[in-house]
């Protein structure tokens, strides 16, 4: 498949983009050493995982938590620095791999952070609720990314409604659908049904001509339903990296997990 088309045009087939979301406290729970929370330690773990994943995927996804935007997660800009991501991209290229770098900005000051990560990214996306609050900056972001041939996306939350996406239908390449828990429940599995309905509605009823990112709840069991909804960029993370709630997979485990998802796709 043409990888670029999935980020800039009508659906050309699903992409599995393992979410490279790494929390320092999670690694501290796994490896209780005095170096467990250091950026260098986490960068080494991410670099190892990227080399395992790169031969099997079309894109690598990085959540950049610019502040304490995500409750309970510390900022990770000191880990996923622009310099580190650009170096990792070059390193993968020398190894014969060229996955797209899909960077998702979590937090305010979208114009500043889009500029910082511009050269490391093939695609940059933003939280819908943040963009809604700063339309002027987002217009400048759109112009900057277009000038540098970087595609742009807006990601809705699990509670976003179809009409919330309407302001972005004509000026972004990608819209993001986020699955969540069953309404009224804080525990239990992710319910993808409502999110899948939104993806299908954006394509069939609204006529969105770009691509659809689907995140959360991407598993062996849910992939067929997600793909059937029309979503063509599938972001997975926990299902790839974690053996259990407290245990991370080793390199062999990560490889087996991504191969299993790719085969289902």
Residue pairs with C-beta under 8 A, 6 or more apart in sequence:
1 12
1 13
1 58
2 12
3 15
3 58
3 59
3 100
4 100
5 12
6 12
6 13
6 15
6 58
6 211
6 232
6 233
7 59
7 100
7 102
7 122
7 123
7 151
7 173
7 174
7 211
7 233
8 151
8 173
8 210
8 211
9 209
9 210
9 211
10 209
10 210
10 211
11 203
11 211
11 212
11 230
11 232
12 232
13 232
14 223
14 226
14 227
14 231
14 232
14 233
14 234
14 265
15 57
15 58
15 59
15 232
15 233
15 234
16 56
16 57
16 58
16 218
16 234
16 236
16 258
16 261
16 262
16 265
17 57
17 58
17 59
17 60
17 61
17 100
17 102
17 233
17 234
17 235
17 236
18 53
18 57
18 60
18 61
18 235
18 236
18 237
18 240
18 241
18 258
19 61
19 63
19 215
19 235
19 236
19 237
19 240
20 46
20 49
20 50
20 60
20 61
20 62
20 63
20 237
21 61
21 62
21 63
21 237
22 42
22 45
22 46
22 76
22 79
23 73
23 74
23 76
24 36
24 37
24 42
24 74
24 76
24 79
25 37
25 74
26 248
27 36
27 37
27 41
27 42
27 45
27 248
28 36
28 37
29 246
30 36
30 246
30 247
30 248
31 41
35 41
39 78
39 79
42 79
43 79
43 84
46 79
46 80
46 88
47 88
47 91
48 251
49 241
49 251
49 254
50 60
50 88
50 92
51 92
51 95
51 97
52 251
52 254
52 255
52 258
53 60
53 99
53 240
53 254
53 255
53 258
54 60
54 92
54 95
54 97
54 99
55 97
56 255
56 258
56 259
56 262
57 99
57 258
57 262
58 99
58 100
59 99
59 100
59 101
59 102
59 122
59 123
59 233
60 99
60 100
60 101
60 102
61 102
61 103
61 104
61 235
61 237
62 80
62 85
62 101
62 102
62 103
62 104
63 70
63 76
63 104
63 106
64 76
64 77
64 80
64 103
64 104
64 105
64 106
64 107
64 113
64 117
65 73
65 74
65 75
65 76
65 77
65 106
65 107
66 75
66 77
66 105
66 106
66 107
66 108
66 109
66 113
67 75
67 107
67 108
68 74
68 75
69 106
69 107
69 108
69 127
70 106
82 116
82 117
82 119
82 120
85 101
85 103
85 117
85 120
85 121
86 119
86 120
89 101
89 120
92 98
92 99
100 122
100 123
101 120
101 121
101 122
101 123
102 121
102 122
102 123
102 125
102 233
102 235
103 117
103 120
103 121
103 123
103 124
103 125
104 124
104 125
104 126
104 155
105 113
105 114
105 117
105 124
105 125
105 126
105 127
106 127
107 113
107 127
107 130
108 130
108 134
110 126
110 130
110 131
110 134
110 137
110 138
110 141
111 137
111 140
111 141
111 144
114 124
114 126
114 141
114 144
114 145
115 144
117 124
118 124
118 144
118 145
118 148
118 150
121 150
122 150
122 151
123 150
123 151
123 152
123 153
123 173
123 174
124 145
124 150
124 151
124 152
124 153
125 152
125 153
125 154
125 155
125 174
125 176
125 213
126 138
126 141
126 152
126 153
126 154
126 155
127 154
127 155
127 157
128 154
128 155
128 156
128 157
128 160
128 164
128 165
128 168
128 176
129 157
131 138
131 154
131 168
141 152
142 152
142 171
142 172
145 151
145 152
146 152
151 173
151 174
152 172
152 173
152 174
153 172
153 173
153 174
153 175
153 176
153 213
154 165
154 168
154 172
154 174
154 175
154 176
155 175
155 176
155 178
155 213
155 215
156 164
156 165
156 175
156 176
156 177
156 178
156 198
157 178
157 180
158 178
158 179
158 180
158 181
158 194
158 195
158 216
159 180
160 178
160 198
161 198
162 198
162 201
162 202
162 205
162 206
165 175
165 202
165 206
165 208
166 206
168 175
169 175
169 206
169 208
172 210
173 210
173 211
174 210
174 211
174 212
174 213
174 233
175 202
175 208
175 210
175 211
175 212
175 213
176 212
176 213
176 214
176 215
177 195
177 196
177 198
177 199
177 202
177 212
177 213
177 214
177 215
177 231
178 195
178 215
178 216
179 190
179 191
179 192
179 194
179 195
179 196
179 214
179 215
179 216
179 217
180 190
180 191
180 194
180 195
180 216
181 187
181 188
181 189
181 190
181 191
182 188
182 191
183 191
183 194
189 217
190 216
190 217
190 222
191 217
192 214
192 216
192 217
192 222
192 225
192 226
193 225
195 214
195 216
195 217
196 214
196 225
196 226
196 228
196 229
196 231
197 229
199 212
199 214
199 226
199 229
199 230
199 231
200 229
200 230
202 208
202 212
202 230
203 212
203 230
204 230
211 232
211 233
212 229
212 230
212 231
212 232
212 233
213 231
213 233
213 234
213 235
214 226
214 229
214 231
214 233
214 234
214 235
215 234
215 235
217 226
218 226
218 234
218 235
218 236
218 239
218 261
219 236
219 239
220 239
220 260
220 261
220 264
223 234
223 261
223 264
223 265
224 264
226 234
227 234
227 265
234 265
236 261
239 257
239 261
240 249
240 254
240 257
240 258
240 261
241 248
241 249
241 254
241 257
242 248
242 249
243 249
243 253
249 257
